Each structure stands twice: as C-alpha cells, then as structure tokens.
C-alpha cells in the first residue's frame, strides 16, 4: 500500500466519521450505511473495509470504548465487504441498491443491541423490541435517501476514482 492509498483511506475514514457524527443527532436518519454502500461501488474492497475499520477506531478513540462502538468495529467493515462483493450485481440497479441500503440500515439498529447478550438475554430482547420501531423508520428513510441521492453521489465518486487512476 502506498502513501496515496493510505491518504485516500484516511480521508474515507474521516468522511465516514463526519457523516456519522453529522447525522447522529437527527432522529431516525442514519447515513453511514448509505455512504459505505456508495464507497463500495466506487472504490476497491480493500479501501472500503479498511476505511470502515478506521472509522470505528476513530469512533472508539473520540467517544469511548462502549459496546456500541465495538459493535461498529464489527458491523461496518462487514457491510463494506458485503457491499463490495455485490457491486457487480447491483451496478445499474437503483431500486436494488435502495432496498439493500434500507435493509442494512434497519439491521444496524438491531445488530448494535446484540452485545447486550453479554449481560442478559432479557435485556437484549427488550432492547431489540424497543428499537424495532426506530430501526424500521431508519431503514425506510435510508431507502428513500438512496433513491434520491444514489445517482449524483455515485457520479461524483466515480469521477474521483477516475481522477485518482490518471
């Protein structure tokens, strides 16, 4: 890996952190899944996964070592890998990408509650059930955001990638 790639990965990780923080105070609006999906379509799998790991490390360093932040360290790199693997199949399918982003956004809300299994199955089930409404709304909003923002964001990211290659 050269310095240019490392700088690109660092910028991607910083963008993920900025997106996460910018939208974390807006109820139900989760944009990091959408951003990871866009990155996965424009950049290499290695860059996307490492930038997701970097994001989670920044999150832990700046916001503390919590169960949710550790869950991000597992969830988002996995999302980056899955999205990158499905890139060829989903290349020109707006609705499929919107459904994928919405589903994984919904899933994020449910997966971050799983570490509470360390404490109690009852607490975990309570968190999952209580968070179901929030996760459903979050998934629907990400679906809608993807329908509206997918094409312009992908267009810009693909142009950035083409400029990098030159």
C-alpha positions as CSV (number, residue, x, y, z in Angstrom):
1,X,0.0,0.0,0.0
2,X,1.5,3.4,-1.0
3,X,1.1,6.8,0.7
4,X,-1.5,7.9,-1.8
5,X,-3.8,4.9,-1.0
6,X,-3.3,5.4,2.8
7,X,-4.2,9.1,2.4
8,X,-7.3,8.1,0.4
9,X,-8.3,5.5,3.1
10,X,-7.7,8.1,5.8
11,X,-9.9,10.6,4.0
12,X,-12.6,8.0,3.5
13,X,-12.5,7.0,7.2
14,X,-12.7,10.7,8.2
15,X,-15.7,11.2,5.9
16,X,-17.4,8.2,7.4
17,X,-16.8,9.7,10.9
18,X,-18.1,13.1,9.8
19,X,-21.2,11.6,8.2
20,X,-21.9,9.5,11.3
21,X,-21.5,12.5,13.7
22,X,-23.4,14.9,11.5
23,X,-26.5,12.7,11.3
24,X,-26.3,11.1,14.8
25,X,-28.3,13.9,16.4
26,X,-31.1,13.7,13.8
27,X,-33.6,11.2,15.0
28,X,-34.0,8.2,12.6
29,X,-31.6,9.5,9.9
30,X,-28.7,7.1,9.6
31,X,-26.4,7.9,6.6
32,X,-23.3,5.9,7.2
33,X,-24.8,2.7,5.6
34,X,-25.6,4.7,2.5
35,X,-22.1,6.2,2.5
36,X,-20.4,2.8,2.8
37,X,-22.6,1.5,0.0
38,X,-21.6,4.4,-2.2
39,X,-17.9,3.9,-1.3
40,X,-18.2,0.2,-2.1
41,X,-19.4,0.9,-5.6
42,X,-16.7,3.5,-6.4
43,X,-13.6,2.2,-4.6
44,X,-11.8,-1.0,-4.0
45,X,-12.9,-3.5,-1.4
46,X,-9.7,-3.2,0.5
47,X,-10.0,0.6,0.7
48,X,-13.7,0.4,1.8
49,X,-13.1,-2.2,4.5
50,X,-10.0,-0.5,5.9
51,X,-11.8,2.9,5.9
52,X,-14.7,1.3,7.9
53,X,-12.2,-0.1,10.4
54,X,-10.5,3.3,10.6
55,X,-13.9,5.0,11.2
56,X,-14.7,2.6,14.1
57,X,-11.3,3.2,15.6
58,X,-11.8,7.0,15.4
59,X,-15.2,6.5,17.0
60,X,-13.8,4.5,19.8
61,X,-10.9,6.9,20.4
62,X,-13.1,10.0,20.4
63,X,-16.3,8.7,22.0
64,X,-15.0,6.0,24.3
65,X,-14.9,2.2,24.4
66,X,-18.5,1.2,24.6
67,X,-20.4,-1.9,23.4
68,X,-22.0,0.1,20.6
69,X,-18.7,1.4,19.3
70,X,-17.1,-2.0,19.4
71,X,-20.2,-3.3,17.5
72,X,-19.4,-0.7,14.8
73,X,-15.9,-2.1,14.6
74,X,-17.5,-5.4,13.6
75,X,-20.6,-4.3,11.7
76,X,-19.4,-1.6,9.3
77,X,-16.3,-3.4,7.9
78,X,-18.6,-6.4,7.3
79,X,-21.0,-4.1,5.5
80,X,-18.2,-2.7,3.4
81,X,-17.1,-6.2,2.4
82,X,-20.7,-7.4,1.6
83,X,-21.4,-4.2,-0.4
84,X,-18.1,-4.6,-2.4
85,X,-18.8,-8.2,-3.1
86,X,-22.3,-7.3,-4.5
87,X,-21.0,-4.3,-6.6
88,X,-21.1,-6.1,-10.0
89,X,-24.6,-7.5,-9.5
90,X,-26.0,-4.1,-8.3
91,X,-24.1,-1.8,-10.7
92,X,-27.1,-0.3,-12.6
93,X,-29.9,-1.3,-10.2
94,X,-31.1,1.8,-8.3
95,X,-34.0,0.0,-6.6
96,X,-31.9,-3.0,-5.5
97,X,-29.3,-0.6,-4.0
98,X,-32.0,1.3,-2.2
99,X,-33.5,-1.9,-0.8
100,X,-30.0,-3.1,0.2
101,X,-29.2,0.2,2.0
102,X,-32.6,0.3,3.7
103,X,-32.3,-3.3,4.9
104,X,-28.8,-2.9,6.2
105,X,-29.7,0.4,7.9
106,X,-32.5,-1.4,9.6
107,X,-30.2,-4.2,10.5
108,X,-27.6,-1.8,12.1
109,X,-30.2,-0.8,14.7
110,X,-30.8,-4.4,15.6
111,X,-27.2,-5.6,15.5
112,X,-25.9,-2.9,17.8
113,X,-28.1,-4.3,20.5
114,X,-26.7,-7.8,20.3
115,X,-23.7,-7.1,22.6
116,X,-26.1,-6.7,25.4
117,X,-26.4,-10.6,25.3
118,X,-23.2,-10.4,27.5
119,X,-25.4,-9.1,30.3
120,X,-28.8,-10.8,29.8
121,X,-31.0,-12.3,27.2
122,X,-33.9,-10.4,28.7
123,X,-32.2,-7.1,28.4
124,X,-31.2,-7.9,24.8
125,X,-34.7,-8.8,23.8
126,X,-36.1,-5.7,25.5
127,X,-33.6,-3.5,23.5
128,X,-34.4,-5.4,20.2
129,X,-38.2,-5.0,20.7
130,X,-37.9,-1.3,21.8
131,X,-35.6,-0.5,19.0
132,X,-37.7,-2.2,16.3
133,X,-39.8,0.9,15.5
134,X,-36.7,3.1,15.4
135,X,-34.9,0.6,13.1
136,X,-37.9,0.3,10.8
137,X,-38.1,4.1,10.4
138,X,-34.4,4.3,10.0
139,X,-34.4,1.7,7.2
140,X,-37.2,3.3,5.4
141,X,-35.5,6.7,5.5
142,X,-32.3,5.2,4.2
143,X,-34.2,3.6,1.4
144,X,-35.7,7.0,0.4
145,X,-32.4,8.8,0.7
146,X,-30.8,6.2,-1.5
147,X,-33.5,6.7,-4.2
148,X,-32.8,10.4,-4.3
149,X,-29.0,10.7,-3.7
150,X,-27.7,7.5,-5.3
151,X,-27.0,8.7,-8.8
152,X,-25.5,12.1,-8.0
153,X,-23.2,10.7,-5.3
154,X,-22.1,7.7,-7.3
155,X,-21.4,10.0,-10.3
156,X,-19.1,12.2,-8.2
157,X,-17.3,9.3,-6.5
158,X,-16.7,7.6,-9.9
159,X,-15.2,10.8,-11.2
160,X,-12.9,11.0,-8.2
161,X,-11.9,7.4,-8.7
162,X,-11.1,8.1,-12.4
163,X,-9.0,11.1,-11.5
164,X,-7.1,9.0,-9.0
165,X,-6.2,6.4,-11.6
166,X,-4.8,9.0,-14.0
